[in-house]
Amino acid sequence: MYDGKGIGVNFNKKIIYKELLGISIIAAISFIFASRDFLFFHTVAELITVIIAFKMAAISLSTYWANINRSIIFLGIAYGFIGIFDLIHIFTYKGMGPFADSTGNIATQLWIVARYMESLSYLISFILWKKGINVNIMKAFFSYLFISSLLLTSILYFKIFPPCVVAGDQATSFKVISEYIIIGIFIASIIYFIRHRKVGRRIHLLIIVSLTISLISEIFFSFYEQLEILTCYGLIFKLISYYYIYIAFVKTSLQEPYLALRSLNENLKKKNDELERLIDKLKRETEHRQEMEKANFRKKQILNGVLESTIDGILVVDNEKRLIHVNSPFVKMMDIPDEIVSSRDTKEIINYITNNSIDPEDFKLYLKEALNTKRAYTYYLRHKNNKIYEVTTLPYIDSGKKAGAVIHFRDITDRKMIEDLKTNIQIRKELLKEAKELDEMKSNFLTTIAHEIRTPLNIILGVIQLLNYEEDNEKEYYKLPKDSVKALEKNIYRLIKLADNIMDITKIDTGYMYLNLRNQDIISIIRKTTYAVAEYIKNTDISIDFQTDMEERVMACDGEKIERVLLNLLSNAVKFIKSNGHILVSVKNKKDSIIIKVKDNGIGIPNHMIDKVFEKLNQVDTSLRRINEGTGIGLSIVKSIIEMHGGSISVKSQVNKGSEFIIELPAYITKEKNRKVYVDTYMGIDRVNIEFSDIYGIN
């Protein structure tokens, strides 16, 4: 509530002892005086508190203009109205006034109202101080006036205020409850102020002491109907409380504003002295500036001489694009006519340069950016005279501020030609390197294809050479063993797979691969494909399991291509799996998609190859292909098919622990009415036989 600096009082032990001694003497004298004539003591004591209350109100109103603490002004106004109620209380106490009654009810009612106003005013003023609210004094004054008028008329005229004392000096429930409420408000005010006060300020301590003594006084008054001596104690503590709050008012509203004014006068005197020093300093600086202007004029002459002697063209303009300087090399370099130079019109000079550049619009854009920036800007101007100029725009700084721009032109025709030549050579080297890499890739691909074709053809040729010629009843035919027929069949499947892969990768590269999208049960497709592979490898030591968290999921997909993706992943798993291997195919349902996983416990993929398994013609390790063959384009096709469905595929793998391929496909329903159908025949051949044709040792 009471901001600002202290007033220089050292609140030490001596002061505390003196005040305690003074309070003790006052309390003793008051007690002796009250024991002889209580009514007279009551009147004098109450009158003293009324005078103190009126003085605090007068201090608050008279120092309103100088006191920045509006909450203390608010409290002072409140004490003025509290004093009015206490004054009327004096003249109604024990039959002393025209409004007194035999029970003392009116005096007690006035007392209760005054204490309510006092306790609530403290709490409100503390809240206003903490919240930093600037109180409108006129509104506060008239609010208290209005409330006080209502309360006085309700007590003295209409007599509708709740009774506080009945016959026999007995306190009513309203009076008892009110005393407890007032005590509670005082306690709340003390707690609130202690929590938010500034430590070390004597004024704050005075307020806390005053509040605490007021609380003690109110406790004594709450029992006054029982013992008159308690009322005496209450009055003594009330006097002491008013004494401390009065000291706080004097220090806050009189001493501190006075000290603030004195401090302000001292500051103004210091400012005045400082202003005189500044005037004297300004005079010296003015003389120094005149000398500097002379030196600057000399420097300007020297600078103009330097600018004229350089071989580079220089154009200097200010922030308003007005010409400051243009040197002779610039005029000769750009071949600017004399009439344009003599006009010193920046716009005409710039237009002349722009119109003679090969790309005028680009140069205009450069100037627009360069002249409005605070950093260096460089542009390469190609002139119609077949010259190349390096144009650099730098900010022109004057007195620490950007005053314009310096446009610097340098002929770099020869240098630019050398740089362009070096760039062209580098580009050709890069193109040659890419061509060699592409040629090497093609050579590797053709070598792989030749090997893949030659192996099944050699087997087919070997089987044919072993044909046994038979004659039976004048019929001639060749007889083949069952194993030879299976060998022929397997290698024909292998050739079909090779041809399909080559055609598919070509379609993907040229954009001619399409999807036959239909709304199908993808769970059924995956289940049937998995079971078909399990049946195909049933005579091996490899097991395949299928798991799903749903029995059906109808969605748009190309069933044949999904089947091919699964067969490719399963054939890879079988191809590189260990003895007694295990493969798990799982499907997980999500809100807008499904997750398909193919996991095995095979030899795994090295870390440096994981990012390359989906690239064309990439194989994990040629050392892994001693038994099983492959072109290295199957996973590339798989990735393309999944992405054509709008999905994604990824792989997790560890060497000697196995691999897991994870597919996520979006689940949606397509309109089949207008869908396009693309025929993709497999010649009536079981796709499992084709995909597993390059794995030996099965069937």
WOKAFEN-V382505 format. One record per residue. N is the residue number from 1. NEAR is the number of other ideal C-beta (glycine too) atoms within 10 Angstrom. D_CENTER is the distance of its C-alpha to the mean C-alpha in whole Angstrom. Layout:
N	NEAR	D_CENTER
N	NEAR	D_CENTER
This chain:
1	24	37
2	19	39
3	12	37
4	16	38
5	10	40
6	15	43
7	15	47
8	7	48
9	12	50
10	8	50
11	13	50
12	8	52
13	7	54
14	9	57
15	12	56
16	11	55
17	10	58
18	10	60
19	16	58
20	10	59
21	10	62
22	12	62
23	18	61
24	10	63
25	10	66
26	14	65
27	15	65
28	11	68
29	11	70
30	20	68
31	15	69
32	10	73
33	16	73
34	22	71
35	11	74
36	8	77
37	11	75
38	16	72
39	12	72
40	11	73
41	20	70
42	20	68
43	16	68
44	16	68
45	21	65
46	21	63
47	13	64
48	15	63
49	23	59
50	22	60
51	14	61
52	19	58
53	26	55
54	17	57
55	18	57
56	26	53
57	23	52
58	12	55
59	21	53
60	25	49
61	16	51
62	13	52
63	20	49
64	14	47
65	7	46
66	13	46
67	20	44
68	12	40
69	22	40
70	21	40
71	23	40
72	26	43
73	24	45
74	23	44
75	30	45
76	29	49
77	24	49
78	24	49
79	27	51
80	20	54
81	24	54
82	26	54
83	22	57
84	21	59
85	24	59
86	23	60
87	18	63
88	21	64
89	23	64
90	19	66
91	15	69
92	23	68
93	20	69
94	13	72
95	11	74
96	15	73
97	14	72
98	7	73
99	15	70
100	16	71
101	12	72
102	9	74
103	16	71
104	19	68
105	23	66
106	23	65
107	25	64
108	24	62
109	26	60
110	27	60
111	23	59
112	24	56
113	25	54
114	25	54
115	26	53
116	17	50
117	21	49
118	26	49
119	23	47
120	15	44
121	22	44
122	25	43
123	16	40
124	18	39
125	25	40
126	23	38
127	15	35
128	19	35
129	23	35
130	15	32
131	8	30
132	9	31
133	13	33
134	9	35
135	19	39
136	12	41
137	16	44
138	9	46
139	9	45
140	20	45
141	17	48
142	11	49
143	13	47
144	19	49
145	14	53
146	10	52
147	13	51
148	18	54
149	11	57
150	12	56
151	20	56
152	17	59
153	13	61
154	15	60
155	24	62
156	16	65
157	9	66
158	10	64
159	14	64
160	8	61
161	20	59
162	15	59
163	16	62
164	26	62
165	20	65
166	12	68
167	8	72
168	7	72
169	15	69
170	10	67
171	20	64
172	15	62
173	10	59
174	14	57
175	22	58
176	14	57
177	12	54
178	22	53
179	21	54
180	12	51
181	15	49
182	24	49
183	19	49
184	12	46
185	20	44
186	23	46
187	14	44
188	14	41
189	25	41
190	19	42
191	10	39
192	16	36
193	21	38
194	12	38
195	9	34
196	13	33
197	19	36
198	12	36
199	6	38
200	9	41
201	19	42
202	16	45
203	25	45
204	18	42
205	16	45
206	23	48
207	29	46
208	17	45
209	19	49
210	20	50
211	21	48
212	16	49
213	21	53
214	26	52
215	20	51
216	18	54
217	22	56
218	22	55
219	17	56
220	19	59
221	23	59
222	20	58
223	16	62
224	22	64
225	19	66
226	11	67
227	11	68
228	12	69
229	15	68
230	16	64
231	19	64
232	21	66
233	21	63
234	20	60
235	25	62
236	25	62
237	23	58
238	24	57
239	21	59
240	22	57
241	23	54
242	25	55
243	20	56
244	21	52
245	25	50
246	20	53
247	18	52
248	23	48
249	25	49
250	16	51
251	19	49
252	27	46
253	23	48
254	15	50
255	15	50
256	24	46
257	17	46
258	13	50
259	16	48
260	16	45
261	11	47
262	10	49
263	11	46
264	10	45
265	10	49
266	10	48
267	10	45
268	10	47
269	10	50
270	10	47
271	11	46
272	10	49
273	10	50
274	10	47
275	10	47
276	10	51
277	10	50
278	12	47
279	9	50
280	10	52
281	10	50
282	11	49
283	10	53
284	9	53
285	12	50
286	9	51
287	10	54
288	10	52
289	12	50
290	10	54
291	9	55
292	12	52
293	10	52
294	10	56
295	10	54
296	12	51
297	9	54
298	10	56
299	11	53
300	11	52
301	9	56
302	9	55
303	12	52
304	12	54
305	9	56
306	10	54
307	19	52
308	12	55
309	10	56
310	14	53
311	9	54
312	16	50
313	24	50
314	19	48
315	23	47
316	20	45
317	22	43
318	15	42
319	14	38
320	7	41
321	14	42
322	13	45
323	19	47
324	16	48
325	17	50
326	21	51
327	20	53
328	14	56
329	18	55
330	22	52
331	17	55
332	11	57
333	20	54
334	22	53
335	10	57
336	18	56
337	11	59
338	8	60
339	8	60
340	15	56
341	18	56
342	8	58
343	13	56
344	13	53
345	14	51
346	19	48
347	11	47
348	16	50
349	22	50
350	19	46
351	14	48
352	15	51
353	24	49
354	16	47
355	10	50
356	16	51
357	19	48
358	12	48
359	12	45
360	13	44
361	9	41
362	14	39
363	20	41
364	14	40
365	12	36
366	19	36
367	19	38
368	10	35
369	12	32
370	20	34
371	17	35
372	10	32
373	13	30
374	9	30
375	8	31
376	12	33
377	18	34
378	12	37
379	18	39
380	12	42
381	21	44
382	16	47
383	18	50
384	9	53
385	11	55
386	8	54
387	14	52
388	18	48
389	24	47
390	17	44
391	21	42
392	16	40
393	22	38
394	16	37
395	17	36
396	18	39
397	12	38
398	11	40
399	5	40
400	6	36
401	9	35
402	13	35
403	15	38
404	19	39
405	24	39
406	18	41
407	26	42
408	20	44
409	21	46
410	16	48
411	17	50
412	16	49
413	14	51
414	9	52
415	12	49
416	16	47
417	11	50
418	10	50
419	11	46
420	11	47
421	10	50
422	10	48
423	10	45
424	10	47
425	10	49
426	10	45
427	10	45
428	10	48
429	10	47
430	10	44
431	10	46
432	10	49
433	10	47
434	10	45
435	10	49
436	10	50
437	10	47
438	10	48
439	10	52
440	10	51
441	12	49
442	11	52
443	10	54
444	12	53
445	17	52
446	10	56
447	10	57
448	18	55
449	16	56
450	10	60
451	11	60
452	20	58
453	14	61
454	11	64
455	15	63
456	23	64
457	13	67
458	11	69
459	17	68
460	18	70
461	11	73
462	11	74
463	18	74
464	12	76
465	7	78
466	11	79
467	13	80
468	10	84
469	8	86
470	10	88
471	8	91
472	8	92
473	4	95
474	5	95
475	7	91
476	8	89
477	10	85
478	10	83
479	10	82
480	15	78
481	12	77
482	7	74
483	9	72
484	18	73
485	11	72
486	13	68
487	17	68
488	16	68
489	14	66
490	20	63
491	19	63
492	17	64
493	21	60
494	24	59
495	17	60
496	17	59
497	24	55
498	22	55
499	11	56
500	17	54
501	20	51
502	15	52
503	12	52
504	21	49
505	20	47
506	11	49
507	15	48
508	19	44
509	11	44
510	8	46
511	7	44
512	11	47
513	19	46
514	14	45
515	19	44
516	15	47
517	21	44
518	15	46
519	15	44
520	16	46
521	15	45
522	21	43
523	20	44
524	14	48
525	17	47
526	23	46
527	16	48
528	14	51
529	23	50
530	23	49
531	13	53
532	16	54
533	25	53
534	17	54
535	11	58
536	22	58
537	23	57
538	12	59
539	10	62
540	16	59
541	11	58
542	21	54
543	13	53
544	22	50
545	12	48
546	18	46
547	11	44
548	17	42
549	11	40
550	10	41
551	9	45
552	9	44
553	18	41
554	14	42
555	20	40
556	21	41
557	26	42
558	21	45
559	17	47
560	15	49
561	23	46
562	22	44
563	18	47
564	23	47
565	29	44
566	25	45
567	22	48
568	20	47
569	27	44
570	26	47
571	25	50
572	24	47
573	26	47
574	24	51
575	21	51
576	21	49
577	21	50
578	14	52
579	7	55
580	10	55
581	20	51
582	17	49
583	24	47
584	18	44
585	25	43
586	18	41
587	20	39
588	15	36
589	13	35
590	11	31
591	5	30
592	7	30
593	17	32
594	23	34
595	15	34
596	23	37
597	17	38
598	24	41
599	19	41
600	28	44
601	17	45
602	23	47
603	20	47
604	20	43
605	22	41
606	13	41
607	10	37
608	7	38
609	16	39
610	17	36
611	11	35
612	14	38
613	20	40
614	18	39
615	14	40
616	17	43
617	15	46
618	14	44
619	18	46
620	22	45
621	11	48
622	8	51
623	6	53
624	15	52
625	15	54
626	7	57
627	10	58
628	16	56
629	18	55
630	21	52
631	20	51
632	20	47
633	22	46
634	24	46
635	24	42
636	20	41
637	22	43
638	23	41
639	21	38
640	21	39
641	22	40
642	20	37
643	12	35
644	15	38
645	21	37
646	12	33
647	20	33
648	14	32
649	20	34
650	12	33
651	16	35
652	14	35
653	20	37
654	13	39
655	12	42
656	9	45
657	12	43
658	23	43
659	25	40
660	18	38
661	24	37
662	16	35
663	24	35
664	19	32
665	23	34
666	15	33
667	18	35
668	13	36
669	9	39
670	14	41
671	9	44
672	11	47
673	5	49
674	6	48
675	13	47
676	8	49
677	10	51
678	10	51
679	5	54
680	16	53
681	7	57
682	12	57
683	6	61
684	5	61
685	13	60
686	12	58
687	18	55
688	20	55
689	17	58
690	22	56
691	26	53
692	25	55
693	22	58
694	24	57
695	22	57
696	12	60
697	10	62
698	16	60
699	15	63
